[in-house]
């Protein structure tokens, strides 16, 4: 239960979690949970350490993931990353293409240490709830449209909601750039081998990410896996900027972002706690005033933001 008094609430939730992730390289992976085979390495190609999700080792199966150690906002976001898959080999797929199996950019509510199935599961299979963008390099019959494609997946299912073949080979050792953008309705994926953002999306799909996760926040990061085929799966750089949208109180838009705090608690959770604890409207307004005054004193809210929240609380038909 969230305490009644504002000061314990502030100690409980801590400072707002960062909505931005920025790794120009992976010389310092602080803020990431590295799982399975994931490690930071010097790949001998890029000028700084990279995040190697799985190495090109034929061990009969390998998997790795890396996720933010804290939840970030996912109601809307812009994401960019560069990847390199090389040293490919092993058992060829039905099209005669060796090298596998691929990687995903994943948004999930399982936890920072999540890691799914190996091989064609791309380290993502079975992770629920989740949404993923897959970069697939090995065709699994009945699952994949071809040997080199991108897909949008949900709830750990590698039979994609939408998929698009991409010319060439993702696992040829060359650097690729990926943009993943979500406006709260449409999820768009763009892939380039030149570093120039394409004007037209490579793949797009309407999807309710907060609805799938049951939250406006989640853990974001990458997964990859190998089995009979293998390759070095490297993330070279990554940036992510997310938002949780505005705080709304009983239909009143405050114009203030619904802040996400350490531990996955949002500003709306604290306001809802006031509504649950109050027995009168005056008690609710007083609770919200105490909460927002404390957040302003902590430097989390501005005076204008505090006033906007209190104004919506005063007009709300709560409790």
PAZAPA-4460 file (N, C-alpha, C; in steps of 0.05 Angstrom, whole numbers, plus 32768, in hexadecimal, padded with zeros to 4 digits):
% residues 319
    n_x    n_y    n_z   ca_x   ca_y   ca_z    c_x    c_y    c_z   seq   type   mol
   8011   7FE8   8000   8000   8000   8000   8011   8019   8000     1      X     A
   800A   802D   7FF1   8018   8046   7FF0   8011   8057   8009     2      X     A
   8024   8060   8019   801D   806F   8031   800D   8088   802D     3      X     A
   7FFF   8090   8042   7FEE   80A7   8040   7FFD   80C1   803E     4      X     A
   8013   80C3   804D   8021   80DC   804E   8034   80DF   8037     5      X     A
   8038   80F8   802F   8048   80FD   8016   8065   80F7   801A     6      X     A
   8071   80FD   8031   808E   80F9   8034   8095   80DB   8031     7      X     A
   8088   80C9   803E   808E   80AC   8039   808A   80A5   801C     8      X     A
   8076   80B0   800F   8072   80AA   7FF3   808A   80B2   7FE3     9      X     A
   8096   80C9   7FE8   80AD   80D2   7FD9   80C5   80C0   7FDE    10      X     A
   80C8   80B7   7FF7   80DE   80A5   7FFD   80DA   808A   7FEF    11      X     A
   80C0   8082   7FED   80BA   8068   7FE1   80C0   8068   7FC3    12      X     A
   80B7   807D   7FB5   80B9   807C   7F98   80D4   8087   7F8E    13      X     A
   80E2   8096   7F9D   80FB   80A1   7F94   80F7   80B6   7F7E    14      X     A
   810C   80BC   7F70   810B   80CF   7F5A   80FE   80C2   7F41    15      X     A
   80F4   80D2   7F2F   80E9   80C7   7F16   80FD   80B7   7F07    16      X     A
   80F5   80A0   7EFC   8107   8091   7EEB   810C   80A0   7ED1    17      X     A
   8123   809B   7EC6   812A   80A9   7EAD   811A   809D   7E96    18      X     A
   810F   80AF   7E85   8100   80A6   7E6D   8113   80A2   7E56    19      X     A
   812D   80A9   7E5A   8140   80A8   7E44   8155   8093   7E49    20      X     A
   815B   8084   7E34   8172   8071   7E34   8185   807A   7E1F    21      X     A
   819F   807C   7E26   81B2   8085   7E12   81CC   8075   7E15    22      X     A
   81D3   8065   7E01   81EC   8057   7E00   81F9   805C   7DE5    23      X     A
   8209   8071   7DE3   8219   8074   7DCA   822B   805D   7DC4    24      X     A
   8233   804F   7DDA   8241   8036   7DD9   823C   8028   7DF3    25      X     A
   8249   8011   7DF8   8243   8002   7E10   825C   7FFF   7E22    26      X     A
   826C   8014   7E22   8284   8015   7E34   827B   8015   7E51    27      X     A
   8263   801F   7E57   8258   801F   7E72   823B   8017   7E70    28      X     A
   8234   7FFD   7E76   8219   7FF4   7E73   8207   7FF9   7E8C    29      X     A
   820F   800C   7E9D   8200   8011   7EB5   81E3   8017   7EAE    30      X     A
   81D0   800C   7EBD   81B4   8010   7EB7   81A8   7FF9   7EA7    31      X     A
   81B8   7FE6   7E9F   81AF   7FCF   7E90   81B3   7FB5   7EA1    32      X     A
   81A0   7FA3   7E9F   81A3   7F88   7EA9   81AB   7F76   7E92    33      X     A
   81C3   7F6A   7E94   81CD   7F58   7E7F   81C8   7F3B   7E88    34      X     A
   81BA   7F2C   7E76   81B1   7F12   7E7D   81BB   7EFD   7E69    35      X     A
   81BE   7EE4   7E73   81C7   7ECF   7E61   81E3   7ED4   7E57    36      X     A
   81E7   7ED3   7E3D   8201   7ED6   7E31   8209   7EF3   7E2C    37      X     A
   81F7   7F06   7E32   81FC   7F22   7E2C   8215   7F2D   7E3A    38      X     A
   8225   7F3C   7E2C   823D   7F48   7E38   8246   7F5F   7E27    39      X     A
   8255   7F72   7E32   8261   7F87   7E23   827D   7F7D   7E1A    40      X     A
   8283   7F81   7E00   829C   7F77   7DF4   82A7   7F8B   7DE0    41      X     A
   82C0   7F87   7DDA   82CD   7F95   7DC4   82CB   7F82   7DAC    42      X     A
   82BC   7F89   7D98   82B8   7F77   7D81   82CD   7F79   7D6C    43      X     A
   82E1   7F8B   7D70   82F6   7F8E   7D5D   82EF   7F9D   7D44    44      X     A
   82D6   7FA7   7D43   82CD   7FB5   7D2B   82C5   7FD2   7D32    45      X     A
   82B3   7FD4   7D46   82A9   7FEE   7D4E   82BD   7FFB   7D62    46      X     A
   82BD   8016   7D63   82D2   8023   7D73   82CF   8021   7D91    47      X     A
   82B8   8019   7D9B   82B3   8017   7DB8   82A5   7FFD   7DBE    48      X     A
   82A4   7FF5   7DD7   8297   7FDC   7DDE   827A   7FDB   7DD5    49      X     A
   8271   7FC3   7DCE   8255   7FBF   7DC5   8248   7FAC   7DD9    50      X     A
   822E   7FAA   7DD7   821E   7F97   7DE7   821B   7F7E   7DD6    51      X     A
   8229   7F69   7DDD   8226   7F4F   7DCF   8211   7F3E   7DDD    52      X     A
   81FA   7F3A   7DCF   81E4   7F2B   7DDB   81EB   7F0D   7DDB    53      X     A
   81F5   7F03   7DC4   81FE   7EE8   7DC2   8217   7EE7   7DB1    54      X     A
   822A   7ED5   7DB7   8242   7ED3   7DA7   823F   7EBD   7D92    55      X     A
   8251   7EBE   7D7E   8251   7EAB   7D68   825F   7E91   7D72    56      X     A
   8251   7E83   7D83   825C   7E6A   7D8E   8247   7E54   7D8A    57      X     A
   8250   7E3D   7D7F   823D   7E27   7D7B   823C   7E16   7D94    58      X     A
   822A   7E1E   7DA6   8226   7E0F   7DBF   820C   7E00   7DBF    59      X     A
   81FF   7DFE   7DA8   81E5   7DF1   7DA8   81CF   7E01   7DB4    60      X     A
   81D4   7E1B   7DB6   81BF   7E2E   7DC1   81CB   7E42   7DD4    61      X     A
   81C5   7E5B   7DCF   81CF   7E70   7DE0   81BA   7E87   7DE0    62      X     A
   81B8   7E95   7DF6   81A5   7EAC   7DF7   81AE   7EC1   7E0A    63      X     A
   81A8   7EDA   7E02   81AE   7EF0   7E14   819A   7F07   7E11    64      X     A
   8198   7F17   7E26   8186   7F2E   7E25   8193   7F45   7E35    65      X     A
   8189   7F5D   7E30   8192   7F74   7E40   817A   7F87   7E41    66      X     A
   8171   7F8D   7E5A   815A   7F9F   7E5E   8161   7FB5   7E72    67      X     A
   8153   7FCB   7E70   8156   7FE0   7E84   8150   7FD4   7E9F    68      X     A
   8160   7FDC   7EB3   815C   7FD1   7ECE   8144   7FDD   7EDB    69      X     A
   813A   7FF4   7ED1   8121   8000   7EDB   810E   8003   7EC4    70      X     A
   80F4   8004   7ECA   80E0   8008   7EB5   80E3   8024   7EA9    71      X     A
   80DC   8027   7E90   80DB   8041   7E83   80BF   8044   7E76    72      X     A
   80B9   805D   7E6E   809F   8063   7E63   809D   8057   7E46    73      X     A
   8086   804C   7E40   8082   803F   7E25   8068   8047   7E17    74      X     A
   805A   805B   7E22   8041   8064   7E15   8047   8070   7DFA    75      X     A
   805E   807C   7DF7   8068   8087   7DDE   8086   8087   7DE0    76      X     A
   8094   8082   7DC9   80B1   8082   7DCB   80BD   8084   7DAF    77      X     A
   80D7   808C   7DB0   80E8   808B   7D98   8101   807C   7DA0    78      X     A
   8108   8068   7D90   811F   8057   7D96   8131   8055   7D7D    79      X     A
   814B   8055   7D82   815E   8052   7D6C   8174   803F   7D76    80      X     A
   817C   802B   7D66   8193   801B   7D6D   81A1   8012   7D53    81      X     A
   81BB   800B   7D57   81CB   8000   7D42   81D4   7FE4   7D4A    82      X     A
   81D3   7FD2   7D37   81DB   7FB6   7D3D   81ED   7FAC   7D28    83      X     A
   81FC   7F97   7D2F   820E   7F89   7D1D   820D   7F6C   7D23    84      X     A
   8207   7F5B   7D10   8207   7F3E   7D13   821B   7F33   7D00    85      X     A
   8230   7F25   7D0B   8245   7F1B   7CFA   824F   7F00   7D03    86      X     A
   8264   7EF6   7CF6   8270   7EDC   7CFC   825B   7EC6   7CFB    87      X     A
   8249   7EC8   7CE8   8232   7EB6   7CE6   823A   7E9B   7CDB    88      X     A
   822D   7E86   7CE5   8233   7E6B   7CDC   821F   7E58   7CE8    89      X     A
   8225   7E3E   7CE4   8214   7E29   7CEF   8200   7E1E   7CDB    90      X     A
   81EC   7E11   7CE5   81D8   7E03   7CD5   81C7   7E16   7CC4    91      X     A
   81C5   7E12   7CAA   81B6   7E24   7C99   8198   7E20   7C9C    92      X     A
   8189   7E35   7C96   816B   7E34   7C97   8161   7E27   7C7D    93      X     A
   8146   7E24   7C7A   813C   7E18   7C62   8143   7E26   7C48    94      X     A
   814C   7E3F   7C4A   8154   7E4E   7C32   8172   7E4C   7C2D    95      X     A
   8180   7E3C   7C3E   819C   7E38   7C3B   81AD   7E4E   7C48    96      X     A
   81A0   7E5F   7C58   81AE   7E75   7C65   81B8   7E6D   7C81    97      X     A
   81D2   7E6E   7C86   81DC   7E68   7CA0   81DB   7E81   7CB2    98      X     A
   81E2   7E7E   7CCB   81E2   7E95   7CDD   81C7   7E99   7CEA    99      X     A
   81C6   7E9B   7D04   81AD   7E9F   7D12   81B2   7EA9   7D2E   100      X     A
   819D   7EAF   7D3C   8182   7EAE   7D30   8176   7EC9   7D2D   101      X     A
   8181   7EDD   7D3B   8177   7EF8   7D39   8174   7F04   7D55   102      X     A
   8169   7F1D   7D56   8166   7F2B   7D6F   814B   7F3A   7D6F   103      X     A
   8144   7F44   7D86   812C   7F55   7D89   8131   7F6D   7D99   104      X     A
   8122   7F83   7D93   811F   7F99   7DA6   8105   7F94   7DB4   105      X     A
   8105   7F92   7DCE   80EE   7F88   7DDD   80E5   7F9C   7DF2   106      X     A
   80CB   7F9F   7DF5   80BF   7FAE   7E0B   80AE   7F9A   7E1B   107      X     A
   80B4   7F96   7E35   80A7   7F81   7E43   80A2   7F88   7E61   108      X     A
   8090   7F79   7E6D   8089   7F7E   7E89   8091   7F67   7E9B   109      X     A
   80A2   7F55   7E91   80AB   7F3E   7EA0   80BF   7F45   7EB5   110      X     A
   80D3   7F55   7EAE   80E8   7F5D   7EC0   8102   7F62   7EB2   111      X     A
   8115   7F6E   7EC1   812F   7F75   7EB5   813F   7F5D   7EAD   112      X     A
   813A   7F46   7EBA   814A   7F2E   7EB4   813C   7F1A   7EA1   113      X     A
   8129   7F24   7E92   8119   7F13   7E80   812B   7F08   7E6A   114      X     A
   8127   7EEE   7E63   8135   7EE1   7E4D   8124   7ECA   7E44   115      X     A
   811D   7ECA   7E2A   810B   7EB6   7E20   8119   7E9F   7E12   116      X     A
   810A   7E91   7E00   8113   7E79   7DF3   812B   7E7D   7DE1   117      X     A
   813B   7E68   7DDD   8152   7E6A   7DCC   814B   7E64   7DAF   118      X     A
   815F   7E65   7D9D   815A   7E5F   7D81   8147   7E72   7D74   119      X     A
   8133   7E67   7D67   811E   7E77   7D5A   810E   7E88   7D6C   120      X     A
   8111   7E83   7D87   8103   7E94   7D9A   8111   7EAF   7D9E   121      X     A
   8129   7EB2   7D93   8138   7ECB   7D93   813D   7ED6   7DAF   122      X     A
   813B   7EC5   7DC3   813E   7ECF   7DDF   8125   7EDD   7DE8   123      X     A
   8110   7EDE   7DD7   80F8   7EED   7DDD   80E0   7EDA   7DE1   124      X     A
   80E0   7EC3   7DD5   80CA   7EB1   7DD6   80C0   7EAB   7DF3   125      X     A
   80A6   7EAE   7DF7   809B   7EA8   7E11   8099   7EBF   7E25   126      X     A
   80A5   7ED7   7E1D   80A4   7EEE   7E2F   8089   7EFC   7E2E   127      X     A
   807A   7EFB   7E43   805F   7F06   7E44   805B   7F16   7E5E   128      X     A
   8051   7F2F   7E5D   8048   7F3E   7E45   805F   7F4C   7E38   129      X     A
   805D   7F50   7E1D   8072   7F5D   7E0F   806B   7F64   7DF2   130      X     A
   807A   7F76   7DE7   8079   7F7D   7DCA   8096   7F7E   7DC1   131      X     A
   809B   7F73   7DA9   80B7   7F73   7DA0   80B8   7F79   7D82   132      X     A
   80CF   7F84   7D7A   80D7   7F86   7D5E   80ED   7F72   7D59   133      X     A
   80E8   7F5F   7D48   80FC   7F4A   7D43   810D   7F51   7D2A   134      X     A
   8127   7F4B   7D2C   8139   7F4B   7D15   8142   7F2E   7D11   135      X     A
   8136   7F21   7CFE   8138   7F04   7CFB   8149   7EFC   7CE4   136      X     A
   815C   7EE9   7CE8   816F   7EE1   7CD3   816E   7EC4   7CCC   137      X     A
   815A   7EB5   7CD7   8159   7E98   7CD1   813B   7E91   7CCF   138      X     A
   8133   7E85   7CB8   8117   7E7F   7CB4   810F   7E65   7CC1   139      X     A
   80FC   7E68   7CD4   80F0   7E51   7CE1   80D6   7E4B   7CD3   140      X     A
   80D3   7E34   7CC6   80BA   7E2E   7CB8   80A1   7E30   7CCA   141      X     A
   808C   7E3D   7CBF   8074   7E41   7CCF   8075   7E58   7CE2   142      X     A
   808C   7E65   7CE3   808F   7E7C   7CF5   8098   7E95   7CE7   143      X     A
   80AB   7E92   7CD5   80B8   7EA9   7CC8   80B1   7EAA   7CAA   144      X     A
   80AE   7EC2   7C9F   80A8   7EC5   7C82   80C0   7EC0   7C70   145      X     A
   80D8   7EC5   7C7A   80F0   7EC1   7C6A   8109   7EC2   7C7D   146      X     A
   8120   7EC2   7C71   8139   7EC0   7C80   8144   7EDB   7C8A   147      X     A
   8138   7EF1   7C82   8142   7F0B   7C8A   812B   7F1F   7C8B   148      X     A
   8120   7F23   7CA3   8108   7F34   7CA6   8107   7F42   7CC1   149      X     A
   80F6   7F56   7CC2   80EF   7F62   7CDB   80D2   7F5B   7CE1   150      X     A
   80CB   7F5A   7CFB   80B0   7F53   7D03   80A8   7F62   7D1C   151      X     A
   808E   7F64   7D20   8083   7F6F   7D3A   8075   7F58   7D47   152      X     A
   807E   7F52   7D60   8074   7F3B   7D6E   8067   7F44   7D89   153      X     A
   8056   7F32   7D94   8049   7F38   7DAD   8049   7F1F   7DBF   154      X     A
   804C   7F24   7DD9   804A   7F10   7DEE   805B   7EF7   7DE8   155      X     A
   8073   7EFB   7DDF   8086   7EE5   7DDC   8080   7ED2   7DC5   156      X     A
   806E   7ED9   7DB3   8067   7EC9   7D9C   8076   7ED2   7D84   157      X     A
   8087   7EC0   7D78   8098   7EC8   7D62   8089   7EC6   7D47   158      X     A
   8070   7EBE   7D47   805F   7EC1   7D2F   8056   7EDE   7D2F   159      X     A
   8062   7EEF   7D1E   805F   7F0C   7D20   8043   7F16   7D1A   160      X     A
   803C   7F2C   7D28   8023   7F3B   7D21   8026   7F47   7D05   161      X     A
   803E   7F4F   7CFE   8044   7F5A   7CE4   8062   7F55   7CDF   162      X     A
   8069   7F50   7CC5   8085   7F4B   7CBE   808A   7F56   7CA3   163      X     A
   80A4   7F5C   7C9D   80AC   7F65   7C83   80C8   7F5C   7C7D   164      X     A
   80CB   7F50   7C66   80E6   7F47   7C5D   80F7   7F5F   7C57   165      X     A
   8111   7F5C   7C5C   8124   7F72   7C56   813A   7F66   7C44   166      X     A
   8141   7F73   7C2E   8155   7F69   7C1C   8171   7F67   7C2A   167      X     A
   8181   7F54   7C21   819B   7F51   7C2C   819C   7F3D   7C43   168      X     A
   81B1   7F3E   7C53   81B4   7F2D   7C6A   81BB   7F3E   7C83   169      X     A
   81AA   7F3C   7C98   81B0   7F4B   7CB0   81CA   7F40   7CBD   170      X     A
   81D1   7F27   7CB8   81E8   7F1B   7CC6   8201   7F1B   7CB4   171      X     A
   8205   7F2F   7CA3   821C   7F31   7C92   8233   7F40   7C9F   172      X     A
   8230   7F48   7CB8   8246   7F56   7CC7   8245   7F74   7CC4   173      X     A
   8233   7F7F   7CB3   8232   7F9C   7CAF   8220   7FA9   7CC4   174      X     A
   8224   7FC3   7CC8   8215   7FD2   7CDB   81FA   7FD9   7CD0   175      X     A
   81E5   7FD5   7CE0   81CA   7FDC   7CD9   81BF   7FF0   7CEE   176      X     A
   81AD   8002   7CE4   81A0   8015   7CF6   8182   8010   7CF7   177      X     A
   8176   8012   7D0E   8159   800D   7D12   814D   8023   7D22   178      X     A
   8136   802D   7D18   8126   8041   7D26   810B   8033   7D2D   179      X     A
   8103   8035   7D46   80E9   802A   7D4F   80DA   8041   7D5D   180      X     A
   80C4   8049   7D51   80B4   8060   7D5B   8098   8058   7D61   181      X     A
   808D   8063   7D77   8072   805C   7D80   8064   8076   7D89   182      X     A
   804D   807D   7D7D   803F   8095   7D84   8027   8090   7D96   183      X     A
   8026   8078   7DA2   800F   8071   7DB2   7FFB   8060   7DA3   184      X     A
   7FFD   805F   7D89   7FEB   804F   7D79   7FFA   803E   7D65   185      X     A
   800B   804B   7D55   8019   803E   7D3F   8037   8039   7D46   186      X     A
   803F   8020   7D44   805B   8018   7D48   8068   8016   7D2C   187      X     A
   807E   8025   7D28   808C   8025   7D0F   80A9   801C   7D12   188      X     A
   80B2   800D   7CFF   80CD   8003   7CFF   80DB   800B   7CE4   189      X     A
   80F2   8016   7CE6   8102   801D   7CCF   811E   8010   7CD1   190      X     A
   8127   8004   7CBC   8142   7FF7   7CBB   8152   8003   7CA4   191      X     A
   816C   8008   7CA9   817D   8013   7C95   8199   8007   7C97   192      X     A
   81A6   8003   7C80   81C2   7FFB   7C80   81D4   8012   7C78   193      X     A
   81C9   802A   7C76   81D9   8042   7C70   81DB   8055   7C87   194      X     A
   81CC   8052   7C9C   81CC   8064   7CB2   81B8   807C   7CAE   195      X     A
   81AB   807C   7C97   8197   8091   7C91   817B   8087   7C97   196      X     A
   816C   8096   7CA6   8151   808E   7CAE   813F   808E   7C95   197      X     A
   8132   8077   7C8F   8120   8076   7C78   8107   8087   7C7C   198      X     A
   80FD   8093   7C67   80E5   80A4   7C69   80CD   8093   7C6E   199      X     A
   80CC   807B   7C63   80B6   8069   7C66   80BD   8052   7C78   200      X     A
   80AB   804B   7C8A   80B0   8035   7C9D   80B4   801B   7C8F   201      X     A
   80C6   800B   7C99   80CA   7FF0   7C8F   80B3   7FDE   7C96   202      X     A
   80A7   7FE3   7CAE   8091   7FD4   7CB9   8082   7FE5   7CCD   203      X     A
   8068   7FE3   7CCD   8057   7FF2   7CE0   803F   7FE2   7CE8   204      X     A
   8036   7FE6   7D01   801F   7FD7   7D0B   8012   7FE7   7D21   205      X     A
   7FF8   7FE9   7D21   7FE9   7FF5   7D37   7FE9   7FE1   7D4F   206      X     A
   7FF2   7FEA   7D66   7FF4   7FD9   7D7D   7FF1   7FEA   7D96   207      X     A
   7FE3   7FDF   7DAA   7FDF   7FED   7DC4   7FF4   7FE2   7DD7   208      X     A
   800B   7FEE   7DD8   8021   7FE3   7DE9   801A   7FE5   7E06   209      X     A
   8010   7FFC   7E11   8007   7FFC   7E2D   7FF2   7FE7   7E33   210      X     A
   7FE0   7FE3   7E20   7FCB   7FCF   7E23   7FD6   7FB3   7E25   211      X     A
   7FEA   7FAC   7E15   7FF7   7F92   7E16   8005   7F8E   7E30   212      X     A
   8014   7FA3   7E38   8024   7FA1   7E51   8013   7FA4   7E6A   213      X     A
   7FFB   7FB1   7E67   7FEB   7FB7   7E7F   7FF7   7FCE   7E8E   214      X     A
   8008   7FDE   7E81   8016   7FF4   7E8F   8021   8007   7E7A   215      X     A
   8025   8020   7E82   8032   8034   7E70   8051   8033   7E73   216      X     A
   805A   801F   7E83   8077   801C   7E87   807F   8000   7E83   217      X     A
   8099   7FFC   7E7C   80A3   7FE1   7E78   80C1   7FE1   7E77   218      X     A
   80CD   7FC9   7E76   80E9   7FC6   7E73   80EF   7FC4   7E55   219      X     A
   8103   7FD3   7E4B   810A   7FD3   7E2F   8126   7FCA   7E2B   220      X     A
   812B   7FBC   7E14   8146   7FB2   7E0F   8146   7F9F   7DF8   221      X     A
   8158   7F8C   7DF9   815D   7F7A   7DE2   8160   7F5D   7DEB   222      X     A
   8159   7F4B   7DD8   815E   7F2F   7DDC   816A   7F23   7DC3   223      X     A
   8177   7F0D   7DC5   8182   7EFE   7DAE   8187   7EE1   7DB6   224      X     A
   8188   7ED0   7DA2   818D   7EB4   7DA7   8198   7EA5   7D8F   225      X     A
   81A5   7E8F   7D94   81AF   7E7D   7D7F   81A7   7E61   7D85   226      X     A
   81AC   7E4F   7D72   81A8   7E32   7D77   81BB   7E23   7D65   227      X     A
   81B1   7E17   7D4F   81C3   7E09   7D3D   81D2   7E1C   7D2B   228      X     A
   81C8   7E34   7D27   81D6   7E49   7D19   81DE   7E5F   7D2D   229      X     A
   81F1   7E6F   7D26   81FC   7E82   7D3A   8208   7E9A   7D2D   230      X     A
   820F   7EAE   7D3D   821C   7EC7   7D34   8220   7ED9   7D4C   231      X     A
   8233   7EEC   7D49   8236   7F01   7D5E   821F   7F15   7D5A   232      X     A
   820F   7F19   7D6E   81F8   7F2C   7D6D   81FF   7F44   7D7F   233      X     A
   8207   7F5A   7D73   8211   7F71   7D81   81FE   7F89   7D7E   234      X     A
   81F8   7F96   7D94   81EB   7FB0   7D94   8201   7FC4   7D97   235      X     A
   8204   7FD6   7D84   821A   7FE9   7D83   8214   8003   7D92   236      X     A
   81FB   800D   7D8F   81F3   8025   7D9D   81D5   8023   7DA1   237      X     A
   81CA   8033   7DB4   81AD   8033   7DB9   81A5   804C   7DC7   238      X     A
   818F   8058   7DBE   8182   806E   7DCC   8164   8069   7DCD   239      X     A
   8157   8072   7DE2   813A   806E   7DE6   812F   8086   7DF6   240      X     A
   811A   8091   7DEC   810C   80A7   7DFA   80EF   80A1   7DFB   241      X     A
   80E4   809D   7E13   80C8   8095   7E17   80B8   80A9   7E27   242      X     A
   809E   80A7   7E24   808B   80B8   7E34   8075   80A6   7E3E   243      X     A
   806A   80AE   7E56   8053   80A0   7E61   8039   80B0   7E5D   244      X     A
   803B   80C5   7E4D   8023   80D6   7E48   801D   80E8   7E60   245      X     A
   8006   80F5   7E5F   7FFF   8109   7E74   7FEF   80FC   7E8A   246      X     A
   7FF1   8107   7EA2   7FE1   80FF   7EB8   7FC5   8109   7EB4   247      X     A
   7FB1   80F8   7EB6   7F95   80FF   7EB4   7F87   80F8   7ECE   248      X     A
   7F77   810B   7ED9   7F69   8106   7EF2   7F4B   8108   7EEC   249      X     A
   7F3D   80F2   7EEC   7F20   80F2   7EE7   7F19   8101   7ECD   250      X     A
   7F28   80FB   7EB8   7F23   8107   7E9E   7F30   8122   7E99   251      X     A
   7F3C   812E   7EAE   7F49   8148   7EAB   7F67   8144   7EA5   252      X     A
   7F6F   814E   7E8D   7F8B   814B   7E85   7F9B   8161   7E93   253      X     A
   7FAE   8159   7EA4   7FBE   816D   7EB3   7FD3   817B   7EA2   254      X     A
   7FDA   816E   7E8B   7FF0   8179   7E7B   800B   8172   7E87   255      X     A
   800C   8162   7E9C   8024   815A   7EAA   802A   813D   7EA3   256      X     A
   8043   8136   7E9C   8049   811B   7E96   8044   8108   7EAE   257      X     A
   8039   80F1   7EA7   8033   80DD   7EBC   804D   80D0   7EC4   258      X     A
   805C   80DD   7ED5   8078   80D5   7EDB   8079   80B8   7EE5   259      X     A
   808F   80AB   7EDD   8095   8090   7EE6   80AC   8091   7EFA   260      X     A
   80A7   8085   7F11   80BB   8085   7F27   80C9   806A   7F29   261      X     A
   80DF   8069   7F36   80ED   8050   7F3B   80DA   803B   7F47   262      X     A
   80DB   8023   7F3C   80C9   800E   7F46   80B0   800B   7F35   263      X     A
   80AD   801C   7F20   8096   8019   7F0F   807E   8028   7F18   264      X     A
   8080   8037   7F2E   8069   8047   7F38   8066   8061   7F27   265      X     A
   804E   8067   7F1F   804A   807F   7F0F   803B   8094   7F20   266      X     A
   803C   80AD   7F17   802F   80C3   7F24   8011   80BE   7F27   267      X     A
   8005   80B1   7F13   7FE9   80AA   7F14   7FE3   8096   7F2A   268      X     A
   7FF6   8085   7F31   7FF3   8072   7F47   7FF0   8080   7F61   269      X     A
   8000   8095   7F64   8000   80A5   7F7D   7FE6   80B5   7F80   270      X     A
   7FDC   80C0   7F69   7FC3   80CE   7F6A   7FAC   80BB   7F6F   271      X     A
   7FAD   80A3   7F63   7F98   808F   7F68   7F99   8086   7F85   272      X     A
   7FB0   8085   7F91   7FB2   807E   7FAD   7FA4   8092   7FBE   273      X     A
   7FA6   80AC   7FB7   7F97   80C1   7FC5   7F79   80BC   7FC3   274      X     A
   7F70   80B5   7FAB   7F53   80B1   7FA7   7F4A   8098   7FB7   275      X     A
   7F5B   8084   7FB9   7F53   806C   7FC8   7F53   8070   7FE6   276      X     A
   7F64   8082   7FF0   7F66   8087   800C   7F52   809B   8016   277      X     A
   7F4A   80AE   8005   7F39   80C4   800E   7F1C   80BA   8011   278      X     A
   7F0E   80C5   8025   7EF2   80BF   8029   7EE0   80D6   8020   279      X     A
   7EEC   80ED   801A   7EDD   8104   8010   7EED   8111   7FF9   280      X     A
   7EDF   8122   7FEA   7EED   8130   7FD4   7F02   8143   7FDF   281      X     A
   7EFC   8150   7FF6   7F0F   8161   8002   7F28   8152   800B   282      X     A
   7F24   813A   8015   7F3A   812A   801D   7F4C   8122   8006   283      X     A
   7F3F   811C   7FEE   7F4E   8116   7FD6   7F5F   812E   7FCD   284      X     A
   7F52   8145   7FCC   7F60   815E   7FC3   7F77   8164   7FD6   285      X     A
   7F73   8160   7FF0   7F88   8165   8004   7FA0   8152   8000   286      X     A
   7F99   8139   7FFA   7FAE   8125   7FF6   7FBF   812B   7FDD   287      X     A
   7FB1   8133   7FC7   7FBF   813A   7FAF   7FD0   8153   7FB3   288      X     A
   7FC6   8166   7FC2   7FD5   817E   7FC8   7FEE   8178   7FD7   289      X     A
   7FEC   8166   7FEB   8003   815E   7FFB   8018   8150   7FEA   290      X     A
   800D   813E   7FD9   801F   812F   7FC7   802E   8142   7FB4   291      X     A
   8020   8153   7FA6   802D   8165   7F92   803F   817A   7F9F   292      X     A
   8037   8183   7FB7   8049   8196   7FC6   8063   8188   7FCC   293      X     A
   8062   816F   7FD4   807A   8160   7FDA   808B   815B   7FC1   294      X     A
   807E   8155   7FAB   808C   8151   7F92   809A   816A   7F88   295      X     A
   808C   8181   7F8D   8099   819B   7F85   80B1   81A1   7F97   296      X     A
   80AE   819C   7FB1   80C4   81A0   7FC3   80DC   818F   7FBC   297      X     A
   80D7   8177   7FB1   80EC   8165   7FAA   80F8   816C   7F8F   298      X     A
   80ED   8180   7F81   80F7   8189   7F67   80ED   8178   7F50   299      X     A
   80D9   8167   7F55   80CE   8155   7F40   80B9   8163   7F30   300      X     A
   80A9   8174   7F3C   8094   8184   7F2E   809B   81A2   7F30   301      X     A
   8093   81B0   7F1B   8094   81CD   7F1C   807B   81D8   7F2A   302      X     A
   807C   81F2   7F30   8064   81FE   7F3C   804C   81FD   7F29   303      X     A
   8050   8201   7F0F   803A   8200   7EFC   802F   81E4   7EFB   304      X     A
   8040   81D0   7EFB   8037   81B4   7EF9   8027   81AD   7F12   305      X     A
   8031   81B5   7F29   8023   81B0   7F43   8007   81BC   7F42   306      X     A
   8005   81D5   7F38   7FEB   81E3   7F37   7FD8   81D5   7F24   307      X     A
   7FE2   81CC   7F0D   7FD1   81BE   7EF9   7FC6   81A5   7F05   308      X     A
   7FD6   8196   7F13   7FCC   817C   7F1F   7FB7   8182   7F35   309      X     A
   7FBD   8196   7F45   7FAA   819D   7F5B   7F90   81A7   7F4F   310      X     A
   7F91   81B6   7F39   7F79   81C1   7F2D   7F67   81AA   7F22   311      X     A
   7F73   8196   7F15   7F64   817F   7F0B   7F59   816F   7F23   312      X     A
   7F68   816C   7F38   7F5E   815D   7F4F   7F46   816B   7F5C   313      X     A
   7F46   8186   7F5D   7F30   8195   7F68   7F17   8192   7F58   314      X     A
   7F19   818E   7F3D   7F02   818B   7F2C   7EF9   816E   7F29   315      X     A
   7F09   815C   7F33   7F02   813F   7F2F   7EEA   8137   7F41   316      X     A
   7EDB   8125   7F37   7EC5   8119   7F47   7ECF   8101   7F56   317      X     A
   7EE2   8106   7F68   7EEF   80F1   7F77   7EEF   80F8   7F95   318      X     A
   7EF0   80E5   7FA8   7EEE   80C8   7FA2   7ED2   80C0   7F9C   319      X     A
***
